[in-house]
Each structure stands twice: as C-alpha cells, then as structure tokens.
C-alpha cells in the first residue's frame, strides 16, 4: 500500500512547492492528489486557460518522484460560469437555489453544465493525459456532498419525465405500476408528472422510489461523461472517485462500474459524531472513532471496483462535525495500517498542510498552518516504515479464508427511507449492526451487491432485501452455505407493492413462511425471549408475525417465531438485539469451516496474507494471549502481546 496526501499548490507560495514535495518524499509519501477545486485558476475566463502554474506545480512534484492523481475541477464551477447559466444550480426540496459561494452548487441534470464539464475535462486530459507522473484521475469530488444529489430544478424535472417515458413506454403502464388509481393520482401524459416535492402529505412511494432511482442514474451518467473522455486521452491511467461515509443518495456500485479504483474519505471521528451512535459510544470512542466505522467503509468500497483506496484519511481534528476532538496519539497510524489490512491500494491523508483561511481553516493536516509537523505527520512517517516491513515480510504468505458475505443495497435504503413504517427502522443502521456483530467474531466481511459472485464464502447474511428478483433466488438456491435473510425481505415488488402471496414474496420458493402482519414498536414497547443458548433477548424496532411449515429455531416467550429455518435458508422475522444476533451467528458458524474468535468490545482484527492484524480501539491495555491461544507468545511482526490503547499488533499465523 502506498501513502499519499491531498495538496493544493494554488493555496501556497510557489517558492515553497519544491520544499513541500521533498518533505513529502522524506516522510514516505509516494502519491499526491491535486487540482480538484482549482477551476477558477485553470480557466479564469471562459475558454481562456491558464495552465502555466499547473504545469510548474506538476513538474515540482514529479521531479521528486511523486506520482500524481489529478482531479477534474467540476465540483467547484467558477462564478463566471454560474453567471452565464444561472439555471445550472441545484434546487433543494424547499425550492431554494443552492447559490454560489461554497461548492457543489450544480445540478447533475443540467445539460449545458454537463457540456462545460466535458470541455474542461477534455482540455485537462489533452494537456496532461500522457504525462509520466500522472498515475490517475479523480472525477469531480465527493458526489452528493451537502445533499446535492436530489435536485428539484427545471432540468431535473425534464430529464425525470424522459427517464420515466423510457422506463414505462406508456403512461398507462406507469399508472398501473405506481397504483395511481389510489387518491385519483392518475396521469394523462408523462409531461404532466411533477417531481415529488411540495406535496401536501407523503408522496406515492412508487413515485418517490423511481425519483431516487433516476437521481442516482444521473450521477452515474454524469460521471461516465468524464471517464469516457479520460479513457480516450489518458489511457492506462487509473480513474478514481472519492465516495463518502454513511452516504447513500446514489448507487456507488453503479458509479464504481466506470472506475478503476473506488476510494472514500475516511473521517472516523466526524462520522462518529454525525451517525446515530449512542451517547455512551460517542463519549467512549470520541478520540478513536467507533471500531467498525472505517472497516465498514473499507469493506463496502472494496466491493465497488477492482481496486480501492482511501483518498482522504483524517490526520487530526476536523472542522465540520458537531464536535471535533483530536485523535488519540496513535490513531492516525492505526487507521492507516487498518486500511492496508483491508487491502487498500493506497491511503492518502487530508491534507498536507492546514490552511489559515476560508471554510476549512480549522481542519487539521499533516502540517500545522505555520508549516511545522503535526502529530499526524509523525504517525504517517511511522506507518510508512511499517508498511515496508509488512510488505517485505508477507511474501509467499497464504491468504486466510474466513470471509462472510454481507449484502447491502442502495435501493433498499431509498425504499425504507420512503416508507419506514416506523421512525426507528433505519436500514443503514440495521446493516451496520449486522456488520459489527460479524466483526466481533473476528471474521472478515465482504459487503456485496446483489449481482456479486457468491462463491467461496463461509456464510451469506442479508439483513434485509425488500425487492428480490428470481435471478437472485436461483443463485441462492445453488448455495450450500448458511444463508440468513432479515426482516422485510421480499416484502415489496419492483414497483413498490406488497406481493400477491405476501412477504417474503419470492423467498417463499426457498422457505415455507408467510408474513401475516408486522409491528413497528415505539420506545418502551418490546417483545422478550430466551435464546437456545439460554441468554435473554429483547426485540425492539420491528417484528413480523409469520405462519408456515419451516422449523422455528428461536421464538419469543409468547410463541412468536423469530428465526425460522428450511435446509440452509434462515429467515429472521425481527430486528434482533446484539445478544440474539451474536448467538444466531455462532450457531450458523458451526455449520461452516470458519473459526470465530470472540473479541472484547474494543478489539478488532482482520486476517490477511497469513497475518492477524489486530487493533485496540479502547482506552485500556489488552492482553492478546488471553483472547486467543495462538496469540500467546506468537510471532509478532509488529506490536506486542500486551497491546496498549490506540496501538496495533501484526502476528504471523501458523
């Protein structure tokens, strides 16, 4: 794994560029990302390009041996461009324009803006596409950041109507699919359909789901414009985009189809503060981040392209969360090595130097605003040295096979956002809880899409799949591993209706159960039970009432089935608590060759290339030999058996 940083030469005096590049190389960095926010400097006026400064910046970096990821600047259209086409800006759901003065102030559907993006991308690719130092291109920056995927502009309306016409062909087909006979919502033509905003009460969920599908497709097609140009003028270079954490407004798998390297921007402390963790966890992990935040996204984005990486790794306090503590000493190094353990191609720190002006002046970098090294730089240098040790030592090591497949669907997220049937049913949180439970058993996890290859996994876990097609049923039918579906699976057709044979719909081909009715539960309302392991459990959020001939494996005290089984197919009809989920996974693993390692709450591992990578996210020292016998006196490549807070150990497996 290579290390890099995000650098903005346009922010600093040119007489400092050479020293910055030498400093990066001395620190062990090999990559640098530039350019993604510099459109106004590349093109101060329409079609009046100024490449001289960028030529010099690239040469300054290249002569030290740094390889460059060059960003297209389309996330920050300059003021002169906005003034020439003021309708290019996105419109929020309240009808307010996203004005100039920050970034991401464009609508993905605006065709003239797309042409301008193609023009600046082609101009850059023609000039720099064959440069030896350019190893890759980043398209745009953080698609959708600041809630900008869903636009309610005139351009979006026009393209949405066209999208619907292409999908349904006739307006009668759309009316039938959407169930528009309800509330007299039938349309006479595609041109009479509006965007689902400013509606008196909730919109038709089928209308909303199609709008979300459309908005996602707009991101995909917008990105494709740039990737096609880059492939033409800069062949054999990596095409990259940087996704975000806990962000689901578009289908990252579909964007990833046009990328060589899917990357994400890793800010574990900021995401801890912004995602609905408990206050106890937010305080406990305030300086480390929750143990599964970074790993979850590593495993998600690894499934989006052939290679993956971290484009922006938090290197100190950030500026954008509700609260912005500094990482514990050691955490920047830990996050870096953890990315390597999950197979990252590179890890790039944000940013090289903290900027003393504008919106991100409180966002730390590897260097302080005065140019002196911050704690992140010290740890980046240490990580570079250790990566070299691990890279040399792992030659000819055998890959471990302890991997579970965890299914995730962006479409399912949109569906449940549109019709949660209870405010506490949050699909992304359900996925994350299942992921955490698997990780606490020391397992490797691949987060996969519906069309992924299912061969070679120990188990397949599907926390919820509301829309199931017959092709997926056929794939699952051929598996001989434990497969568990969670609540609301098969509960909707592709047109957002209840199946004629009730939930779980097509899944009834694999397991004889039927959902008669469901409950979403308010705080204080629970169902209780005792698992086959003798542990008490409590069902919150969601429970289904089912009938059928499948074997009941777990049930509540009132006899309500919670887990049913038919052959290797399991169906969990409730949102299980941590204790029940743990016991279910333990039982399923007994049917496999995978070896669980039951970990303390603060410890996480990843098995890779014959190593155990071990990470202490807690505040106390942990004796590794007490947890797993092979670690007692094991062959420690890095670290030691008594593992301190915010530290790592790497142990060679037998």
C-alpha positions as CSV (number, residue, x, y, z in Angstrom):
1,X,0.0,0.0,0.0
2,X,1.3,3.4,-1.0
3,X,0.8,6.6,1.1
4,X,-0.1,10.0,-0.2
5,X,-1.7,13.3,0.6
6,X,-4.1,15.9,-0.7
7,X,-2.2,19.0,-1.8
8,X,-3.3,22.4,-3.1
9,X,-0.3,24.2,-4.7
10,X,-2.6,27.1,-5.6
11,X,-3.0,27.9,-1.9
12,X,0.7,28.3,-1.2
13,X,3.6,30.5,-2.4
14,X,5.3,28.9,-5.4
15,X,8.7,29.2,-3.8
16,X,7.6,26.6,-1.3
17,X,6.4,24.0,-3.7
18,X,9.8,22.3,-4.2
19,X,10.4,22.0,-0.4
20,X,6.9,20.7,0.1
21,X,7.5,17.9,-2.4
22,X,10.8,17.0,-0.9
23,X,9.3,17.0,2.6
24,X,6.5,14.6,1.3
25,X,9.0,12.2,-0.1
26,X,11.1,12.3,3.1
27,X,8.0,11.4,5.1
28,X,7.5,8.3,3.0
29,X,4.7,9.6,0.8
30,X,4.5,8.5,-2.9
31,X,1.3,9.9,-4.2
32,X,-0.3,13.4,-4.2
33,X,-3.8,14.5,-5.3
34,X,-4.1,18.0,-6.7
35,X,-6.4,20.1,-8.8
36,X,-10.0,19.1,-7.9
37,X,-11.0,22.6,-6.7
38,X,-8.9,24.8,-9.0
39,X,-11.2,25.5,-12.0
40,X,-11.1,29.3,-11.5
41,X,-7.3,29.2,-11.7
42,X,-7.2,26.8,-14.7
43,X,-9.7,28.9,-16.6
44,X,-10.1,32.5,-15.2
45,X,-12.4,33.4,-18.0
46,X,-14.4,31.3,-20.4
47,X,-12.1,29.4,-22.8
48,X,-9.1,31.5,-21.6
49,X,-7.0,28.8,-20.0
50,X,-4.0,29.4,-17.7
51,X,-2.1,26.1,-17.5
52,X,1.4,27.6,-16.7
53,X,1.0,27.5,-12.9
54,X,-0.3,23.9,-13.0
55,X,2.5,22.9,-15.4
56,X,5.0,24.1,-12.9
57,X,3.2,22.5,-9.9
58,X,3.1,19.1,-11.6
59,X,6.8,19.4,-12.6
60,X,7.7,20.4,-9.0
61,X,6.0,17.3,-7.6
62,X,7.1,15.0,-10.4
63,X,10.8,15.7,-10.2
64,X,10.9,14.3,-6.6
65,X,9.3,11.0,-7.9
66,X,5.8,11.7,-6.6
67,X,3.0,10.2,-8.6
68,X,0.0,12.5,-9.2
69,X,-3.7,11.9,-9.0
70,X,-5.2,14.9,-11.0
71,X,-8.7,15.9,-10.1
72,X,-11.2,17.3,-12.6
73,X,-12.5,20.6,-11.0
74,X,-16.2,20.1,-11.7
75,X,-17.3,20.2,-8.0
76,X,-16.5,23.9,-8.0
77,X,-17.8,25.7,-11.1
78,X,-16.4,29.3,-11.1
79,X,-18.6,32.4,-10.7
80,X,-18.3,33.4,-14.3
81,X,-19.8,30.1,-15.4
82,X,-22.7,30.3,-12.9
83,X,-23.4,33.9,-14.2
84,X,-23.5,32.7,-17.8
85,X,-26.0,29.9,-17.0
86,X,-27.7,30.7,-13.6
87,X,-30.2,27.8,-14.1
88,X,-27.3,25.3,-13.7
89,X,-27.6,25.4,-9.9
90,X,-29.4,22.7,-7.9
91,X,-32.7,23.5,-6.2
92,X,-33.4,21.9,-2.8
93,X,-36.7,20.3,-1.8
94,X,-38.0,23.6,-0.4
95,X,-37.5,25.3,-3.8
96,X,-34.4,27.2,-2.7
97,X,-31.4,27.7,-5.1
98,X,-28.0,26.3,-4.0
99,X,-26.2,29.6,-4.5
100,X,-22.6,30.3,-5.4
101,X,-20.2,30.9,-2.5
102,X,-19.2,27.4,-1.5
103,X,-19.0,24.2,-3.6
104,X,-21.2,21.6,-5.3
105,X,-23.6,24.3,-6.5
106,X,-24.6,22.5,-9.7
107,X,-27.5,20.2,-10.8
108,X,-26.4,16.9,-12.2
109,X,-29.3,17.1,-14.8
110,X,-28.3,20.4,-16.4
111,X,-27.2,19.5,-19.9
112,X,-25.2,22.7,-20.7
113,X,-23.3,22.3,-17.5
114,X,-22.5,18.7,-18.4
115,X,-21.1,20.1,-21.7
116,X,-18.9,22.5,-19.8
117,X,-17.7,19.7,-17.6
118,X,-16.8,17.6,-20.6
119,X,-14.9,20.6,-22.1
120,X,-12.7,21.3,-19.1
121,X,-12.1,17.6,-18.6
122,X,-11.1,17.2,-22.2
123,X,-8.8,20.2,-22.0
124,X,-7.1,18.8,-19.0
125,X,-6.8,15.3,-20.4
126,X,-5.4,16.5,-23.7
127,X,-2.7,18.5,-21.9
128,X,-1.7,16.1,-19.1
129,X,-3.1,12.8,-20.1
130,X,0.2,11.4,-21.3
131,X,2.4,12.9,-18.5
132,X,4.6,10.3,-16.9
133,X,3.8,11.5,-13.4
134,X,0.0,11.2,-13.8
135,X,-0.9,7.8,-12.4
136,X,-4.7,8.5,-12.1
137,X,-7.6,10.9,-12.4
138,X,-10.2,11.7,-9.8
139,X,-13.5,12.6,-11.3
140,X,-15.1,15.6,-9.6
141,X,-15.1,15.4,-5.7
142,X,-17.5,13.6,-3.3
143,X,-20.6,13.3,-5.5
144,X,-23.6,14.4,-3.5
145,X,-21.9,16.0,-0.6
146,X,-24.0,18.7,1.1
147,X,-27.2,16.9,0.0
148,X,-26.9,17.8,-3.7
149,X,-28.0,14.6,-5.5
150,X,-31.7,15.3,-5.2
151,X,-32.3,18.4,-7.2
152,X,-35.8,19.8,-7.9
153,X,-34.8,22.0,-10.8
154,X,-36.4,22.5,-14.2
155,X,-33.6,20.5,-15.7
156,X,-34.2,17.6,-13.3
157,X,-37.9,17.6,-14.0
158,X,-37.4,17.5,-17.7
159,X,-34.9,14.6,-17.5
160,X,-37.1,12.7,-15.0
161,X,-40.0,12.8,-17.3
162,X,-37.8,11.5,-20.1
163,X,-36.4,8.7,-17.8
164,X,-40.0,7.6,-16.9
165,X,-41.0,7.6,-20.5
166,X,-38.1,5.3,-21.4
167,X,-38.8,3.0,-18.5
168,X,-42.6,2.6,-18.8
169,X,-43.2,3.4,-22.5
170,X,-46.8,4.3,-22.0
171,X,-48.5,6.4,-19.3
172,X,-51.0,3.6,-18.6
173,X,-48.1,1.3,-17.7
174,X,-46.8,3.9,-15.3
175,X,-50.2,4.5,-13.7
176,X,-50.6,0.7,-13.2
177,X,-47.1,0.3,-11.7
178,X,-47.5,3.2,-9.4
179,X,-51.0,2.3,-8.3
180,X,-52.2,5.8,-9.3
181,X,-55.9,4.8,-9.1
182,X,-55.4,5.5,-5.4
183,X,-56.4,9.0,-4.4
184,X,-57.2,9.8,-8.0
185,X,-53.5,10.3,-8.9
186,X,-53.7,9.0,-12.5
187,X,-51.8,11.0,-15.1
188,X,-52.7,11.6,-18.8
189,X,-49.1,12.1,-20.0
190,X,-45.5,11.9,-18.9
191,X,-45.4,15.7,-19.2
192,X,-48.0,16.1,-16.5
193,X,-45.8,14.4,-13.9
194,X,-44.0,16.6,-11.4
195,X,-41.1,15.9,-9.0
196,X,-42.1,14.6,-5.6
197,X,-41.7,17.9,-3.7
198,X,-44.1,20.3,-2.0
199,X,-46.8,17.6,-1.7
200,X,-49.5,18.1,0.9
201,X,-48.8,14.7,2.6
202,X,-46.5,11.8,1.8
203,X,-45.8,11.2,-1.9
204,X,-46.7,8.0,-3.6
205,X,-43.9,5.7,-2.5
206,X,-43.5,4.3,-6.1
207,X,-43.1,7.8,-7.4
208,X,-40.5,8.6,-4.8
209,X,-38.6,5.3,-5.4
210,X,-38.4,6.0,-9.1
211,X,-37.3,9.5,-8.5
212,X,-34.5,8.2,-6.3
213,X,-33.5,5.7,-8.9
214,X,-33.5,8.5,-11.5
215,X,-31.4,10.8,-9.3
216,X,-28.8,8.0,-8.8
217,X,-28.7,7.3,-12.5
218,X,-28.0,11.0,-13.1
219,X,-24.9,10.7,-11.0
220,X,-23.8,7.6,-12.9
221,X,-24.3,9.2,-16.3
222,X,-22.6,12.5,-15.2
223,X,-19.5,10.5,-14.0
224,X,-19.5,8.5,-17.2
225,X,-19.0,11.6,-19.3
226,X,-15.7,12.3,-17.7
227,X,-14.5,8.7,-17.6
228,X,-15.0,8.3,-21.3
229,X,-13.0,11.4,-22.0
230,X,-10.2,10.4,-19.7
231,X,-10.0,6.9,-21.1
232,X,-9.7,8.4,-24.6
233,X,-7.0,11.0,-23.9
234,X,-5.2,9.4,-20.9
235,X,-5.3,5.6,-21.5
236,X,-3.8,3.2,-19.0
237,X,-4.3,5.6,-16.1
238,X,-6.5,4.8,-13.1
239,X,-9.9,6.5,-13.0
240,X,-10.9,7.2,-9.4
241,X,-13.7,8.8,-7.4
242,X,-13.8,9.6,-3.7
243,X,-17.0,8.5,-2.0
244,X,-18.2,9.5,1.5
245,X,-19.0,7.8,4.7
246,X,-22.6,6.7,5.6
247,X,-23.8,8.3,2.4
248,X,-26.5,6.5,0.3
249,X,-28.2,9.0,-2.1
250,X,-26.8,7.3,-5.2
251,X,-25.7,3.7,-6.1
252,X,-21.9,3.6,-5.5
253,X,-21.7,0.2,-7.2
254,X,-23.1,1.6,-10.5
255,X,-20.6,4.5,-10.4
256,X,-17.9,2.0,-9.5
257,X,-18.6,0.1,-12.7
258,X,-16.8,3.0,-14.5
259,X,-13.9,3.3,-12.1
260,X,-10.6,1.6,-11.7
261,X,-10.2,2.5,-8.1
262,X,-13.1,3.3,-5.8
263,X,-11.9,5.4,-2.9
264,X,-13.6,7.0,0.1
265,X,-12.9,9.9,2.5
266,X,-12.2,8.4,6.0
267,X,-13.1,10.6,8.9
268,X,-13.9,8.2,11.8
269,X,-14.3,10.9,14.5
270,X,-16.5,13.1,12.4
271,X,-18.7,10.1,11.4
272,X,-19.0,9.0,15.0
273,X,-20.4,12.4,15.8
274,X,-22.8,12.6,12.9
275,X,-24.2,9.0,12.8
276,X,-26.8,7.9,15.4
277,X,-24.4,6.1,17.8
278,X,-25.4,6.1,21.5
279,X,-24.1,8.9,23.6
280,X,-22.2,6.3,25.6
281,X,-20.4,5.2,22.5
282,X,-19.8,8.7,21.3
283,X,-18.1,9.5,24.6
284,X,-16.2,6.2,24.8
285,X,-14.8,6.4,21.2
286,X,-14.7,10.2,20.9
287,X,-10.9,10.2,20.1
288,X,-10.7,6.8,18.3
289,X,-13.9,6.5,16.3
290,X,-16.2,3.5,16.7
291,X,-14.2,0.3,16.0
292,X,-16.2,-0.5,12.9
293,X,-16.7,2.8,11.1
294,X,-13.5,2.7,9.0
295,X,-13.6,-1.0,8.4
296,X,-17.3,-0.9,7.3
297,X,-16.5,1.5,4.5
298,X,-13.2,-0.3,3.6
299,X,-15.3,-3.4,3.0
300,X,-18.1,-1.6,1.3
301,X,-16.0,0.2,-1.2
302,X,-13.7,-2.7,-1.8
303,X,-16.8,-4.2,-3.5
304,X,-17.3,-1.3,-5.9
305,X,-14.3,-1.7,-8.2
306,X,-11.3,-3.9,-9.0
307,X,-9.1,-1.9,-6.6
308,X,-9.9,0.5,-3.8
309,X,-8.2,3.1,-1.6
310,X,-8.6,5.9,0.9
311,X,-8.4,9.3,-0.8
312,X,-8.8,11.4,2.4
313,X,-7.6,10.0,5.7
314,X,-8.3,12.0,8.8
315,X,-5.0,13.3,10.1
316,X,-6.2,15.4,13.1
317,X,-9.3,17.3,14.2
318,X,-11.8,18.1,11.5
319,X,-13.9,21.2,11.2
320,X,-17.3,20.0,10.1
321,X,-18.8,17.8,12.8
322,X,-20.8,19.0,15.7
323,X,-17.8,18.4,17.9
324,X,-14.2,18.0,16.7
325,X,-11.8,16.3,19.2
326,X,-8.3,15.4,18.4
327,X,-7.5,11.7,17.7
328,X,-5.6,9.8,20.4
329,X,-1.9,9.6,19.7
330,X,-1.5,6.5,17.6
331,X,-4.9,6.6,15.9
332,X,-3.7,8.1,12.6
333,X,-1.2,5.3,12.3
334,X,-3.8,2.7,13.3
335,X,-6.3,3.9,10.7
336,X,-3.5,3.8,8.1
337,X,-2.5,0.2,8.8
338,X,-6.1,-0.9,9.1
339,X,-6.7,0.3,5.5
340,X,-3.7,-1.9,4.5
341,X,-5.2,-4.8,6.4
342,X,-8.4,-4.5,4.3
343,X,-6.5,-4.4,1.0
344,X,-6.2,-0.7,0.1
345,X,-4.1,0.2,-2.9
346,X,-3.2,3.5,-1.3
347,X,-4.0,5.7,1.7
348,X,-3.9,9.5,1.2
349,X,-4.0,12.0,4.1
350,X,-6.1,15.1,4.1
351,X,-4.5,17.4,3.9
352,X,-0.8,18.2,3.5
353,X,-1.0,21.5,5.5
354,X,-3.7,23.2,7.5
355,X,-4.9,26.2,5.6
356,X,-5.1,29.5,7.6
357,X,-8.1,30.9,5.6
358,X,-11.6,30.1,4.3
359,X,-14.1,27.5,5.3
360,X,-11.6,24.7,6.2
361,X,-9.1,26.7,8.2
362,X,-9.9,24.7,11.3
363,X,-9.4,21.4,9.5
364,X,-6.0,19.8,10.5
365,X,-3.5,18.5,8.1
366,X,-0.1,16.7,8.4
367,X,1.5,20.1,8.9
368,X,0.2,22.9,11.1
369,X,-0.7,26.3,9.5
370,X,2.9,27.5,10.3
371,X,4.4,24.6,8.3
372,X,5.6,22.6,11.3
373,X,4.8,18.9,11.5
374,X,1.6,18.0,13.4
375,X,1.1,14.7,15.2
376,X,-0.4,13.2,12.0
377,X,2.9,13.7,10.2
378,X,4.8,11.8,12.9
379,X,2.4,8.9,12.6
380,X,2.4,8.9,8.8
381,X,6.2,8.6,8.8
382,X,5.9,5.6,11.2
383,X,3.2,4.0,9.1
384,X,5.4,4.3,6.0
385,X,8.2,2.4,7.7
386,X,5.9,-0.3,9.0
387,X,4.2,-0.8,5.6
388,X,7.6,-1.5,4.2
389,X,8.2,-4.1,6.9
390,X,4.9,-5.8,6.3
391,X,5.2,-5.7,2.5
392,X,8.6,-7.4,2.7
393,X,7.6,-9.9,5.3
394,X,4.4,-11.2,3.7
395,X,5.8,-12.6,0.5
396,X,4.6,-16.1,-0.2
397,X,2.1,-16.0,2.7
398,X,-1.1,-17.9,2.2
399,X,-4.4,-16.0,2.1
400,X,-6.7,-16.7,5.1
401,X,-10.2,-17.9,4.2
402,X,-12.6,-16.7,7.0
403,X,-14.9,-14.4,5.0
404,X,-18.6,-13.8,5.3
405,X,-20.6,-12.0,2.6
406,X,-22.9,-9.2,3.8
407,X,-25.5,-7.9,1.3
408,X,-26.1,-4.2,1.0
409,X,-28.5,-2.4,-1.4
410,X,-28.7,1.3,-2.0
411,X,-32.2,0.8,-3.5
412,X,-33.3,-0.8,-0.2
413,X,-32.1,2.2,1.6
414,X,-34.2,4.5,-0.6
415,X,-37.2,2.2,-0.2
416,X,-37.1,2.2,3.6
417,X,-36.4,6.0,3.7
418,X,-39.6,6.4,1.7
419,X,-41.7,4.1,3.8
420,X,-40.0,3.2,7.0
421,X,-43.3,2.1,8.7
422,X,-41.8,3.3,12.0
423,X,-39.3,6.0,12.7
424,X,-36.7,3.7,14.3
425,X,-36.4,1.4,11.2
426,X,-33.2,2.6,9.7
427,X,-31.8,0.2,7.1
428,X,-28.3,1.5,7.2
429,X,-28.2,1.1,10.9
430,X,-29.5,-2.5,10.6
431,X,-26.7,-3.3,8.1
432,X,-24.1,-1.7,10.4
433,X,-25.3,-3.7,13.4
434,X,-25.0,-7.0,11.5
435,X,-21.6,-5.9,10.3
436,X,-20.4,-5.1,13.9
437,X,-21.7,-8.5,15.1
438,X,-19.7,-10.3,12.5
439,X,-16.6,-8.3,13.2
440,X,-16.8,-9.0,16.9
441,X,-16.4,-12.7,16.0
442,X,-13.1,-12.0,14.3
443,X,-14.5,-12.6,10.8
444,X,-13.5,-11.0,7.5
445,X,-16.5,-9.4,5.9
446,X,-17.1,-8.6,2.2
447,X,-20.0,-6.1,1.7
448,X,-21.6,-7.1,-1.6
449,X,-24.2,-6.0,-4.1
450,X,-27.0,-8.2,-5.4
451,X,-25.1,-9.1,-8.6
452,X,-21.9,-10.2,-6.8
453,X,-20.3,-13.6,-7.2
454,X,-21.3,-15.7,-4.1
455,X,-18.7,-18.4,-4.5
456,X,-16.2,-19.1,-1.7
457,X,-17.9,-17.5,1.3
458,X,-18.5,-19.2,4.6
459,X,-21.9,-17.6,5.1
460,X,-24.2,-15.1,3.3
461,X,-26.0,-12.6,5.5
462,X,-28.8,-10.5,4.1
463,X,-30.1,-8.1,6.8
464,X,-33.0,-7.1,4.6
465,X,-33.7,-7.3,0.9
466,X,-37.2,-5.9,0.2
467,X,-37.1,-6.4,-3.5
468,X,-35.8,-9.9,-4.6
469,X,-35.7,-11.0,-8.2
470,X,-35.9,-14.5,-9.4
471,X,-32.3,-14.4,-10.6
472,X,-31.1,-13.9,-7.0
473,X,-33.3,-16.7,-5.8
474,X,-31.7,-19.0,-8.4
475,X,-28.2,-18.0,-7.2
476,X,-29.1,-18.6,-3.5
477,X,-30.7,-22.0,-4.4
478,X,-27.4,-23.3,-5.6
479,X,-25.5,-22.4,-2.4
480,X,-24.7,-25.0,0.3
481,X,-23.7,-22.5,2.9
482,X,-25.9,-20.9,5.6
483,X,-27.9,-18.0,4.2
484,X,-29.9,-15.7,6.5
485,X,-32.4,-13.2,5.4
486,X,-33.6,-10.5,7.8
487,X,-36.9,-8.7,8.3
488,X,-38.8,-7.1,5.4
489,X,-37.0,-9.3,2.9
490,X,-39.2,-9.9,-0.2
491,X,-41.8,-7.5,1.2
492,X,-42.1,-5.4,-2.0
493,X,-42.3,-5.9,-5.7
494,X,-40.1,-3.8,-8.0
495,X,-43.0,-1.4,-8.3
496,X,-43.2,-0.9,-4.5
497,X,-46.3,-3.0,-3.9
498,X,-47.0,-5.8,-1.5
499,X,-46.5,-9.2,-3.3
500,X,-49.7,-11.1,-4.1
501,X,-48.5,-14.0,-1.9
502,X,-47.5,-11.6,0.8
503,X,-43.9,-11.2,2.2
504,X,-41.4,-12.7,1.9
505,X,-42.6,-12.9,-1.7
506,X,-40.2,-14.8,-4.0
507,X,-38.3,-16.1,-0.9
508,X,-41.1,-18.5,-0.3
509,X,-39.6,-20.6,-3.1
510,X,-36.8,-21.3,-0.6
511,X,-38.5,-21.3,2.8
512,X,-42.2,-22.0,3.7
513,X,-43.2,-19.0,5.7
514,X,-45.6,-16.2,5.2
515,X,-45.8,-12.8,7.0
516,X,-49.4,-12.1,8.0
517,X,-48.8,-8.7,9.7
518,X,-46.0,-6.5,11.1
519,X,-45.4,-4.2,14.0
520,X,-43.0,-1.3,14.4
521,X,-42.5,-0.5,18.1
522,X,-42.1,2.7,20.0
523,X,-39.6,3.2,22.8
524,X,-40.6,1.2,25.8
525,X,-42.6,-1.4,23.8
526,X,-40.7,-4.7,23.4
527,X,-41.0,-8.5,22.8
528,X,-38.9,-10.7,25.0
529,X,-37.5,-14.2,24.7
530,X,-34.7,-16.6,25.7
531,X,-32.4,-18.0,23.1
532,X,-31.4,-21.6,22.7
533,X,-28.1,-20.6,24.4
534,X,-30.1,-19.6,27.5
535,X,-29.5,-15.9,27.0
536,X,-32.4,-13.4,27.3
537,X,-33.1,-11.2,24.4
538,X,-35.3,-8.2,23.6
539,X,-36.9,-7.3,20.3
540,X,-37.1,-3.5,19.6
541,X,-37.9,-1.6,16.4
542,X,-39.6,-4.3,14.3
543,X,-41.3,-7.7,14.5
544,X,-43.2,-9.8,12.0
545,X,-45.9,-12.4,12.6
546,X,-45.4,-15.4,10.4
547,X,-47.0,-18.7,9.6
548,X,-45.7,-21.7,7.7
549,X,-44.0,-25.1,8.0
550,X,-40.4,-24.0,8.3
551,X,-38.6,-25.1,11.5
552,X,-38.8,-22.5,14.3
553,X,-35.3,-22.0,15.7
554,X,-35.8,-19.0,18.0
555,X,-39.0,-17.6,19.4
556,X,-40.3,-15.1,21.9
557,X,-41.9,-16.1,25.2
558,X,-45.3,-15.5,23.6
559,X,-44.5,-18.1,20.9
560,X,-43.9,-15.6,18.1
561,X,-41.3,-17.1,15.8
562,X,-38.1,-15.0,15.4
563,X,-35.8,-17.3,13.4
564,X,-37.1,-20.0,11.0
565,X,-35.1,-22.5,9.0
566,X,-35.6,-24.7,6.0
567,X,-32.5,-26.6,4.9
568,X,-29.7,-24.0,4.8
569,X,-32.0,-21.0,4.4
570,X,-32.8,-18.9,7.6
571,X,-35.3,-16.1,8.0
572,X,-35.1,-13.7,10.9
573,X,-38.5,-12.0,11.3
574,X,-37.4,-9.3,13.7
575,X,-34.7,-6.7,14.4
576,X,-32.5,-8.8,16.7
577,X,-30.7,-7.3,19.6
578,X,-26.9,-7.7,20.0
579,X,-27.1,-10.8,22.2
580,X,-29.5,-12.7,19.9
581,X,-27.6,-11.7,16.8
582,X,-24.4,-13.0,18.4
583,X,-25.9,-16.3,19.2
584,X,-27.5,-16.7,15.8
585,X,-24.2,-16.1,14.1
586,X,-22.4,-18.5,16.5
587,X,-24.9,-21.3,15.6
588,X,-24.6,-20.6,11.8
589,X,-20.8,-20.7,12.0
590,X,-20.9,-24.2,13.5
591,X,-22.2,-25.3,10.1
592,X,-19.1,-23.9,8.3
593,X,-15.3,-24.3,8.4
594,X,-14.8,-20.7,9.6
595,X,-13.2,-20.2,13.0
596,X,-14.7,-17.4,15.1
597,X,-12.6,-15.5,17.6
598,X,-14.8,-13.9,20.2
599,X,-13.3,-10.4,20.8
600,X,-13.6,-7.8,23.5
601,X,-15.8,-4.9,22.6
602,X,-12.8,-2.6,21.8
603,X,-10.7,-5.0,19.8
604,X,-10.9,-5.8,16.1
605,X,-8.9,-8.0,13.8
606,X,-8.5,-8.6,10.1
607,X,-7.0,-11.8,8.7
608,X,-4.9,-11.1,5.6
609,X,-2.0,-12.7,3.8
610,X,-1.2,-15.1,6.6
611,X,-1.4,-12.4,9.3
612,X,-3.7,-11.3,12.1
613,X,-3.9,-7.5,12.0
614,X,-5.1,-6.5,15.5
615,X,-6.4,-3.0,16.5
616,X,-7.1,-1.8,20.0
617,X,-9.8,0.9,19.8
618,X,-10.2,1.0,23.6
619,X,-8.6,3.1,26.3
620,X,-7.1,0.2,28.2
621,X,-4.3,-2.3,27.6
622,X,-5.5,-5.7,26.3
623,X,-3.5,-8.9,26.7
624,X,-3.9,-10.7,23.4
625,X,-2.8,-14.1,24.7
626,X,-5.8,-14.2,27.0
627,X,-8.1,-13.9,24.0
628,X,-6.9,-16.4,21.5
629,X,-4.3,-19.1,22.3
630,X,-2.2,-18.9,19.1
631,X,-1.5,-15.2,20.0
632,X,0.0,-16.3,23.3
633,X,3.8,-15.9,22.6
634,X,3.1,-15.7,18.9
635,X,5.3,-14.4,16.1
636,X,4.8,-10.7,16.4
637,X,5.8,-8.8,13.3
638,X,4.6,-5.5,14.8
639,X,3.5,-4.7,18.4
640,X,3.4,-7.0,21.4
641,X,1.1,-9.3,23.4
642,X,0.2,-6.5,25.8
643,X,-1.5,-4.2,23.4
644,X,-1.9,-0.6,24.6
645,X,-4.7,1.8,23.7
646,X,-4.7,3.0,20.0
647,X,-2.0,0.6,19.1
648,X,-1.7,-2.3,16.6
649,X,-0.2,-5.7,16.5
650,X,0.5,-7.9,13.5
651,X,1.0,-11.6,14.2
652,X,2.1,-14.2,11.7
653,X,-0.4,-17.1,11.5
654,X,0.9,-20.7,11.8
